[in-house]
Amino acid sequence: MQIHAAHGYLLANLLNRVINKRTDEFGNGVNALATIARGIGALSAGIVLDVRLSLFDGLEDLAHELEYRALQMAELTQCGYKMVSLSAGMYDVDRRMIYPGEREGKRVYLPYGVKLAARYPQTVWNVAGNLGPIADLVEQGPKNLSFSIGRPLIADPEFVEKSLSGRESEIVQCRFTGHCHYFSRGKTQLECGVNPTI
């Protein structure tokens, strides 16, 4: 079960020290996530918990945001979350952080995931963001590093099969048209600029 605490939603705002000015126990946003983990754990010990976090929100200097978010992540690894899924950004600040485009480059958040996976081996760290061919990713870091693939699968539903079987030249590549961001474009369903079957 994934708890979404990224992109400017409620739990993400509790984790952001610029936004969260509470003086009660939830002034520390990690306490809210710990409370959720305890509550779910009390219902069923068999549920594997994943928390989706923004590495940074874009409201402060990057180095400062990364520094305090790293402290929060260290706390979360002790709260019952078996996986931490890394993203970045807030919808109302800069969507390119959430959906890195071509100009942001390849494997935007992978270096952060590699470092965190090495530092906290008891937690699975999940990374997304322009990852590219799957075969190359297997060699990128510790065994507790996993990957999420979204836009490549929208552009080409056979992306995984083609990538793992060495047929990369056959992959229909995402061209970052932005059509998959259907809701923010006022559309009612998913679209793709390169896959007309979607």
C-alpha positions in Angstrom: 0.0 0.0 0.0 1.4 3.4 -1.0 0.9 6.4 1.1 1.2 9.5 -1.1 3.1 12.2 0.7 4.5 14.1 -2.4 3.6 16.8 -4.9 2.0 19.3 -2.6 -0.9 17.1 -1.3 -1.8 17.2 2.4 0.9 14.9 3.8 3.6 16.5 1.5 2.6 19.9 3.0 3.1 18.6 6.5 6.6 17.5 5.6 7.5 20.9 4.2 8.9 23.2 6.8 8.1 26.4 4.8 4.4 25.4 4.7 3.9 23.5 8.0 3.8 26.0 10.8 1.9 23.8 13.2 3.0 23.8 16.8 1.4 20.5 17.8 2.7 17.0 17.3 2.1 17.3 13.6 4.5 20.2 13.3 6.9 17.4 12.5 5.3 15.9 9.4 7.0 12.6 10.0 4.8 12.1 13.0 1.7 12.1 10.8 3.2 9.5 8.5 4.3 7.4 11.6 0.8 7.6 13.0 -0.6 6.4 9.6 1.9 3.5 9.5 1.1 2.5 13.1 -2.7 2.6 12.4 -2.4 0.4 9.3 0.0 -2.0 11.0 -2.5 -2.4 13.8 -5.1 -3.5 11.3 -2.9 -5.9 9.4 0.7 -6.8 9.9 0.8 -8.3 6.4 0.5 -5.0 4.6 3.7 -3.8 3.0 3.9 0.0 3.3 5.4 2.3 0.7 5.6 6.1 1.1 5.9 8.4 -1.9 8.0 11.5 -1.1 9.3 14.5 -2.9 13.0 14.7 -2.6 12.5 18.5 -2.8 9.5 20.8 -3.4 11.2 23.8 -5.0 10.3 26.2 -2.2 13.8 26.6 -0.8 17.4 26.3 -2.0 17.9 22.8 -3.3 20.8 21.9 -0.9 18.7 23.0 2.1 15.7 21.0 1.0 17.7 17.9 0.4 19.4 18.2 3.8 16.2 18.3 5.9 14.4 15.8 3.6 17.2 13.3 4.1 16.7 13.6 7.9 13.0 13.0 7.4 13.7 9.9 5.2 16.0 8.5 7.9 13.2 8.8 10.4 10.7 7.2 8.1 12.8 4.1 7.6 12.2 3.5 11.3 8.4 4.0 11.2 7.2 0.8 9.4 7.6 1.8 5.8 9.4 -0.9 3.8 9.6 1.1 0.6 10.2 4.8 -0.1 9.3 5.9 -3.6 11.2 9.0 -4.7 9.7 11.9 -6.7 10.1 15.6 -6.5 8.2 18.9 -6.8 4.7 20.3 -6.2 2.0 20.8 -8.8 1.6 24.5 -7.9 5.3 25.2 -8.0 7.0 23.4 -10.9 5.4 20.3 -12.5 8.6 19.6 -14.4 10.0 18.3 -11.2 7.2 15.8 -11.0 7.3 14.9 -14.7 10.9 15.6 -15.8 11.0 16.4 -19.5 13.7 16.0 -22.1 15.6 19.1 -21.0 15.9 17.7 -17.4 17.9 14.8 -18.9 17.9 11.1 -18.2 17.7 9.3 -14.9 17.0 12.6 -13.0 16.5 11.1 -9.6 18.5 7.9 -9.9 21.7 9.3 -8.1 19.6 10.1 -5.0 18.1 6.6 -5.0 21.5 4.9 -5.3 22.9 6.9 -2.3 19.8 6.3 -0.1 19.7 2.6 -1.0 23.3 2.2 0.0 22.8 4.2 3.2 19.6 2.4 4.3 19.8 -1.2 3.1 16.8 -2.4 5.1 14.5 -0.2 3.0 13.6 -0.6 -0.6 14.1 2.7 -2.5 12.0 3.2 -5.6 13.0 5.7 -8.4 11.3 7.1 -11.4 12.0 9.9 -13.9 13.3 9.3 -17.4 15.0 6.1 -16.5 15.7 4.8 -20.0 16.5 1.2 -21.0 15.8 -1.4 -18.2 18.8 -3.6 -18.8 21.1 -0.7 -17.9 19.3 0.0 -14.7 19.9 -3.5 -13.2 23.6 -2.5 -12.8 23.0 0.9 -11.3 23.1 0.2 -7.6 22.3 -1.9 -4.6 19.8 -4.7 -4.7 17.3 -2.7 -2.6 16.9 -0.2 -5.4 13.7 -0.6 -7.6 12.3 1.4 -10.5 8.9 2.8 -11.6 8.2 3.2 -15.3 5.2 5.3 -16.5 5.5 7.3 -19.6 7.6 4.8 -21.6 4.8 2.2 -21.0 2.1 4.7 -22.2 4.1 5.3 -25.4 4.9 1.7 -25.9 3.1 -1.0 -23.8 5.8 -3.5 -25.0 8.6 -1.3 -23.6 9.7 -3.8 -20.9 9.7 -6.8 -23.2 11.6 -4.9 -26.0 14.1 -3.4 -23.5 14.9 -6.7 -21.8 15.2 -8.6 -25.1 17.7 -6.2 -26.6 15.1 -4.8 -29.1 15.6 -1.2 -28.0 15.6 0.1 -31.6 12.0 -1.1 -31.9 10.8 0.9 -28.8 8.3 3.6 -29.6 9.9 6.4 -27.5 8.0 8.9 -25.4 8.4 12.3 -27.1 7.4 14.4 -24.1 4.3 15.8 -25.8 2.5 16.3 -22.4 -0.7 14.6 -23.6 -0.5 12.1 -20.8 -1.1 14.9 -18.4 -4.7 14.7 -19.4 -6.3 16.1 -16.2 -4.2 19.3 -16.1 -5.0 19.8 -19.8 -8.8 19.7 -19.0 -9.2 16.2 -20.6 -11.3 13.4 -19.2 -9.0 10.5 -20.1 -5.4 9.6 -20.7 -3.9 10.5 -24.1 -0.5 10.0 -25.7 1.1 12.0 -28.5 2.9 8.9 -30.0 0.5 6.1 -29.2 -2.9 6.6 -30.9 -4.3 3.4 -29.3 -4.5 5.1 -25.9 
